């Protein structure tokens, strides 16, 4: 089973492909998705990467957390499950 990672503080110029290539050196990247603004299409500065194994995910966290990319220090850790928002307006 793969392990999903949160990647924060991404430079806004990064996209799915560049993030995937950053993490590919640690193993098989199942998916890489930079979250974008729905209206403008611009990156929100964070995304998610799914590695194919826990060992690969751990290596990626160890090597990429705090690494400088484009003048910004990445924040990489295990992704937490999305919380449901049950508010009704």
Secondary structure, DSSP 4 states (H G I P E B T S, - for coil): --EEEEEES--TT--HHHHHHHHHTTS-EEEEEEEE-TTT--EEEEEEEEESSHHHHHHHHHHHTT-EETTEE-EEEEPPPPPP-----
